[in-house]
């Protein structure tokens, strides 16, 4: 189950042409495989595109990800974007695990800082 920490900012702060520094903490060493990083990055890029947000910088550490993002329109919604991203990579990990039986890890996000 994906858990998210309580957001410290109002919902309006996640919408529009703004810059964001985000840390997504995985609470486990998931990014030890370079291929997995590329898979997650592809999912991130597709999700950001859908919400009209650009990825200025991403740094994948073993147990967390740092992102610098920018909303590109007044309708860019970071909160919805990250919720969608977390959901998509959880589903992707579950599908690959079920098909290949090689990956027993599940992505469980306890939240993200803002």
For each residue, the residues with C-beta under 8 A, 3 or more apart:
1: 108
2: 86 87 90 107 108 109
3: 108 109 110 111
4: 7 83 86 109 110 111 112
5: 110 111 112 113
6:
7: 4 11 14 79 114
8: 114
9: 13 14 114
10: 13
11: 7 14 15 79
12: 15
13: 9 10 18
14: 7 9 11 20 77 78 79 80
15: 11 12 71 74 75 76 77 78 79
16: 71 73 74 75 76
17: 70 71 72 73 74 76
18: 13 70 71 76 78
19: 56 68 69 70
20: 14 67 68 69 70 71 78 114
21: 66 67 68 114
22: 66 67 68 69 78 82 112 113 114
23: 64 65 66 67 112 113
24: 64 65 67 82 86 109 112
25: 63 64 109 110 111 112 113
26: 30 31 63 64 65 107 108 109
27: 63 108 110
28: 63 105 108
29: 32 62 63
30: 26 36 62 63 105 107
31: 26 36 37 40 60 61 62 63 65
32: 29 36 62
33: 36 37
34: 37 38
35: 38 39
36: 30 31 32 33 39 40
37: 31 33 34 40 41 60
38: 34 35 41 42
39: 35 36 42 43 92
40: 31 36 37 43 44 60 65 89
41: 37 38 44 45 58 60
42: 38 39 45 46
43: 39 40 46 47 85 88 89 92
44: 40 41 47 48 55 58 67 85
45: 41 42 48 49 55
46: 42 43 49 50
47: 43 44 50 51 81 84 85 88
48: 44 45 51 53 54 55 69 81 85
49: 45 46 52
50: 46 47 81 84
51: 47 48 76 77 78 80 81 84
52: 49 71 72 73 75 76
53: 48 69 70 71 72 76 78 81
54: 48 69 70 72
55: 44 45 48 58 67 68 69
56: 19 68 69 70
57: 66 67 68
58: 41 44 55 65 66 67 68
59: 65 66 67
60: 31 37 40 41 65
61: 31 64 65 66
62: 29 30 31 32
63: 25 26 27 28 29 30 31
64: 23 24 25 26 61
65: 23 24 26 31 40 58 59 60 61
66: 21 22 23 57 58 59 61
67: 20 21 22 23 24 44 55 57 58 59
68: 19 20 21 22 55 56 57 58
69: 19 20 22 48 53 54 55 56 78
70: 17 18 19 20 53 54 56
71: 15 16 17 18 20 52 53 76 77 78
72: 17 52 53 54 76
73: 16 17 52 76
74: 15 16 17
75: 15 16 52
76: 15 16 17 18 51 52 53 71 72 73 81
77: 14 15 51 71 80 81
78: 14 15 18 20 22 51 53 69 71 81 82
79: 7 11 14 15 82 83
80: 14 51 77 83 84
81: 47 48 50 51 53 76 77 78 84 85
82: 22 24 78 79 85 86 112
83: 4 79 80 86 87
84: 47 50 51 80 81 87 88
85: 43 44 47 48 81 82 88 89
86: 2 4 24 82 83 89 90 107 109
87: 2 83 84 90 91
88: 43 47 84 85 91 92
89: 40 43 85 86 92 93 107
90: 2 86 87 93 94 106 107 108 109
91: 87 88 94 95
92: 39 43 88 89 95 96
93: 89 90 96 97 103 105 106 107
94: 90 91 97 98 106
95: 91 92 98 99
96: 92 93 99 100 102 103
97: 93 94 100 101 102 103 104 105 106
98: 94 95 101
99: 95 96
100: 96 97 103
101: 97 98
102: 96 97
103: 93 96 97 100
104: 97
105: 28 30 93 97
106: 90 93 94 97
107: 2 26 30 86 89 90 93
108: 1 2 3 26 27 28 90
109: 2 3 4 24 25 26 86 90 112
110: 3 4 5 25 27
111: 3 4 5 25
112: 4 5 22 23 24 25 82 109
113: 5 22 23 25
114: 7 8 9 20 21 22
